[in-house]
Amino acid sequence: MNTAKNILKQRIKLYSSVSCLLTSISLFLLLTISTDTYAQKDSGFYARSCGKLPSLAYSMGDDRLGSPKMGYIDSGILFRIVDSSDTWYKVQLAKHRVGFIDKKYTNRIAGFNPKSNYYTGTITAKGTDTCYDIINIALEERLPYKAWMETNPAIIKLEVYGAHTNTNWITQFTTLKEVKDIYYTQTEEDVMQVTIHLKHQQHWGYSLIYQGNHLLLKVKRQPKALLLNKLNIAIDAGHGGTNGGAEGVKTHIAEKDLTLQYAKTLQQALKKLGIKSYLTRTTDTTLEMKDRIITLQQLNPDFLISFHCNSSAIDTVSGSSTYYKHIGFRPLTQTILKRMLELKMKEYGNVGNFNFGLNAPTDFVNCLLEIGFLSNPEEEKKMVNPLFQKKVAQQVIKAINDWLLQCK
Ligand SMILES: [Zn+2]
C-alpha cells in the first residue's frame, strides 16, 4: 500500500481540478444535457448485471484502489443504461438516483419492454438452523439495491431502487435471533427503504442475493460463544506472485514476502493456542483480489485480518495504521491499532471508508493492518525482524480478545 503517495496524488488532483474549473463547467453542462436527454424514456436501453462480483459505483472516479464502490451486486439485475464512457455505463437506479457500472459486467437485453411500475410484495423474516437470519423481500423484478451499516444502535439499511411499495406486510418469526425489528418506508416515489435493527451492538456481516425475483438479505448472527478458540479466523497475506507490492528501502525485501511471514507467524501463534485459522495464500502465488473475496465468502469466517506494509515517497513518514470501509466493522480495527502502538510504533491512524478490496465485503468483519512503512529505514529494520513479527502476532491476538470483550 502507498497511502501517503496516494494523498499526494489526490492533492495534485485537487489543484488540477481548480485549474481546470472551466473544463469542469463545460463538462457539467454536457452531463446536464445528457441527463435531460435521458429523461426521455426511449433514449436508454436495458442490460443485466453479469460476471465475477459485479459492483455499482458512485462515480467514474479512478482512484488507485478503483472507483468508489456503492457495493457488490448480484447478477441478473436489471439496469436502464442512460449514458456511457469508454468503460462505464451510467445507470438510472431510480428517478433521482444514478450509479455507474463497468461495461464488462453487463449484458445488453434487446427489445426489453419494462413495466411502468415494479411493485413490492410481502416481506418474511426467519431464522435458519445455521448462523443466519434471512429477510426475504418479494419483488416483481431483479431491481438494483444498496445496503449499508449504521451504529449505535446497530442497524442495516437497504434501499431497493425502482421499487413501488404496495400494501405489504412483514411477517417475523420467533426463530429470528439477530434481527430485532424490521420496517420499511417509501422514501422517494420509486425508492423503498428497509430498516433492520439488530439485537447486538456489533455487526457480524450480511450478504444480499437474489433467489428468483426475491431479494434475500442474510444477516449473520453474533456467534454463540465470544471466545477466540470458537471463531473462524481468516488471515490474508497481501499481494503475491507477480504483484510484489512495496519494497524495503534498505533490504529491498518485497512486501509480498513480508506479509506472508506475518500471516504465517500469526497462524503459528494461534496454532499454539489450539486455534485453527485459514490463510488466503501459503506460497508466493498471484491471487486476484476478487478470487480472495469469493473464497472468503465461501469460507464464511467470523473475521479477516489482511497484512500489508506501507510505503511513502518521503522516507521520514512512519507508523502503523488500520483500515475499514463499513462503520460496523470499525471496533476491531481500533483495538488492533491500539495494541500495535504498544510496540512503540508511531500512529498513522485508523482510516475509515477505505476502498481497499478486502475491506469491501460486508459478509464478515474485516480489518486491513498496514504494519509500518517499508520506505522508512528504521521501521523496515524493525519489520523484517522475526522477533518483532512474533510480537505483532501476540498484539493482534490481544486485540482480538479486547474486541471480543467489548462485544459482550
Ligand atoms: Zn500492500
Residues whose N, C-alpha, C, O or C-beta is under 5 A from the ligand:
A	BS01	ZN	M1 G238 G245 H308 C309
